[in-house]
């Protein structure tokens, strides 16, 4: 375990051991009580520890959910992109000599790399086609049917929804992270005071200090 910069998980384990031994070792419990850390005081700290542990686990859960939401969004976006590229190529072939239609469908330039711009030209492409039965009929020659367009539009809706889900999960993760970090500040402060007293109380008993998770140089 790192001594200078322990991770939060390492801190939780260190603090868990401290509370466990402070409760189970009669000698430690007796001496700590003499210095103001009786059972009630230790239980106060254990409650802070338990809440911090809960918030740490909650944050980890939120991180996992955010990763899952991001994965789902990515897959939906990839599927839509594949569909759009095929339809775009076919539409460019059908309307290659009609710059006005190419412009209306926004297929006369490059595909944007940024999500917001990309999703907007995809939306425009399908909305224009859905509104014009003549264009739909002309696309039939390259086997783009109304059902194909409907399926693509459904994919577009799924991408928008899964992105919203991902952004919501990301926000919840940030909230959970902030709550966890605030809890650690409180717990670290409480444990700092305990360890400060313990170093005095067990100055001549280094083995008991180590039982509380404090490293003692030999």
C-alpha positions in Angstrom: 0.0 0.0 0.0 1.2 3.5 -0.9 2.1 5.4 2.3 2.3 8.9 0.8 -0.6 9.0 -1.5 -3.0 6.1 -0.7 -6.0 5.6 -2.9 -9.5 6.0 -1.5 -9.9 2.3 -1.6 -6.7 1.8 0.4 -7.9 4.4 2.9 -11.1 2.5 3.3 -9.3 -0.7 4.1 -6.9 1.1 6.5 -9.8 2.7 8.3 -11.8 -0.6 8.4 -8.9 -2.3 10.1 -8.5 0.5 12.6 -12.1 0.3 13.6 -12.1 -3.5 13.7 -9.1 -3.7 16.0 -10.2 -0.7 18.1 -13.4 -2.7 18.9 -11.9 -6.2 19.1 -8.7 -5.6 21.0 -9.4 -4.9 24.7 -6.0 -3.2 25.3 -6.5 -0.8 22.4 -10.1 0.0 23.4 -9.1 0.6 27.0 -6.3 3.0 26.2 -8.3 4.9 23.6 -11.1 5.3 26.1 -8.7 7.0 28.5 -7.9 9.5 25.8 -11.5 10.3 24.9 -12.2 7.7 22.3 -14.7 5.4 24.1 -17.1 3.1 22.4 -19.6 5.8 21.7 -16.9 8.0 20.1 -15.6 5.1 18.0 -19.1 4.3 16.9 -19.5 7.9 15.7 -16.5 7.4 13.5 -17.6 4.0 12.3 -20.9 5.5 11.2 -19.0 8.1 9.2 -16.9 5.3 7.8 -20.0 3.3 6.8 -21.6 6.2 5.1 -18.4 6.9 3.2 -18.1 3.3 2.2 -21.7 3.3 1.0 -21.1 6.4 -1.1 -17.9 5.0 -2.5 -19.8 1.8 -3.6 -22.6 3.9 -5.0 -20.2 5.9 -7.1 -18.6 2.8 -8.5 -22.1 1.5 -9.4 -22.8 4.8 -11.2 -19.5 4.6 -13.1 -20.4 1.1 -14.3 -23.9 2.2 -15.4 -22.4 5.2 -17.2 -20.0 2.9 -19.1 -22.9 0.6 -20.0 -25.0 3.6 -21.2 -22.0 4.9 -23.3 -21.5 1.4 -24.8 -25.2 1.2 -25.8 -25.2 4.7 -27.3 -22.0 3.9 -29.2 -23.5 0.8 -30.7 -26.7 2.6 -31.7 -24.7 5.4 -33.2 -22.5 3.0 -35.2 -25.5 1.2 -36.5 -27.2 4.5 -37.6 -24.0 5.7 -39.2 -23.6 2.5 -41.2 -27.2 2.8 -42.4 -26.9 6.5 -43.2 -23.7 6.0 -45.2 -25.3 3.4 -47.4 -28.4 5.5 -48.0 -26.3 8.6 -48.6 -24.2 6.9 -51.3 -27.3 5.6 -53.0 -29.0 9.0 -52.9 -25.9 10.7 -54.3 -26.0 8.2 -57.2 -29.7 8.8 -57.9 -29.5 12.6 -57.6 -25.9 13.1 -58.8 -27.0 15.6 -61.6 -29.4 17.6 -59.4 -27.5 19.9 -57.1 -30.6 21.4 -55.6 -31.8 18.0 -54.3 -28.2 17.2 -53.1 -28.2 20.4 -51.2 -31.7 19.8 -49.7 -30.5 16.4 -48.5 -27.2 17.9 -47.3 -25.2 15.2 -49.1 -23.2 17.6 -51.3 -20.4 18.0 -48.8 -18.4 15.9 -46.3 -19.9 14.0 -43.4 -19.3 16.0 -40.2 -17.1 14.4 -37.5 -18.8 16.1 -34.6 -21.8 14.4 -33.2 -24.2 17.3 -33.1 -23.6 18.4 -36.7 -23.6 14.8 -37.8 -26.9 14.0 -36.2 -28.5 17.1 -37.6 -27.6 16.3 -41.2 -28.9 12.8 -40.7 -32.1 14.2 -39.3 -32.4 16.6 -42.3 -31.7 13.8 -44.8 -34.5 11.5 -43.6 -37.0 14.3 -42.8 -36.7 15.6 -46.4 -37.1 12.1 -47.8 -40.1 11.4 -45.6 -41.8 14.6 -46.8 -41.4 13.9 -50.5 -43.0 10.9 -52.1 -41.5 11.7 -55.5 -38.0 11.4 -54.0 -39.0 8.2 -52.3 -40.2 6.7 -55.6 -36.9 7.6 -57.3 -34.9 5.9 -54.5 -36.7 2.6 -55.2 -34.4 2.0 -58.2 -31.5 1.4 -55.7 -33.8 -0.5 -53.4 -34.3 2.1 -50.7 -37.9 1.5 -49.6 -40.2 3.4 -47.3 -39.7 0.7 -44.7 -35.9 1.2 -45.0 -36.4 4.9 -44.3 -38.7 4.2 -41.4 -36.2 1.8 -39.9 -33.5 4.4 -40.3 -35.6 7.0 -38.6 -36.3 4.7 -35.7 -32.5 4.2 -35.4 -32.1 8.0 -35.3 -34.7 8.2 -32.4 -32.8 5.4 -30.6 -29.5 7.2 -30.9 -31.0 10.4 -29.5 -32.7 8.5 -26.6 -29.6 6.5 -25.7 -27.4 9.6 -25.8 -29.9 11.3 -23.4 -29.6 8.2 -21.2 -25.8 8.3 -21.2 -25.8 12.0 -20.4 -28.1 11.4 -17.5 -26.0 8.6 -16.2 -22.9 10.8 -16.5 -24.5 13.5 -14.5 -25.5 11.0 -11.8 -21.9 9.7 -11.7 -20.6 13.2 -11.2 -23.1 13.8 -8.4 -22.2 10.5 -6.7 -18.5 11.4 -7.1 -19.0 14.8 -5.4 -21.0 13.2 -2.5 -18.3 10.5 -2.1 -15.5 13.1 -2.1 -17.3 15.2 0.5 -17.8 12.1 2.7 -14.1 11.3 2.4 -13.1 14.8 3.6 -15.2 14.3 6.7 -13.9 10.8 7.3 -10.3 11.8 6.7 -10.6 14.6 9.1 -12.1 12.4 11.8 -9.4 9.7 11.3 -6.7 12.4 11.4 -7.8 13.3 14.9 -8.0 9.7 16.0 -4.5 8.9 14.7 -3.1 12.1 16.3 -4.4 10.9 19.6 -3.3 7.3 19.0 0.3 8.4 18.3 0.3 9.9 21.8 -1.6 7.1 23.5 0.5 4.3 22.0 3.8 6.1 21.8 5.4 3.2 23.7 3.4 0.5 22.0 4.2 0.6 18.3 2.6 -2.7 17.6 -0.8 -1.3 18.7 -0.3 1.6 16.4 0.3 -0.8 13.5 -2.9 -2.6 14.5 -4.7 0.7 13.9 -3.1 1.0 10.5 -0.4 3.4 11.3 3.1 2.6 9.8 5.8 2.7 12.4 9.4 2.9 11.4 11.6 0.2 13.2 
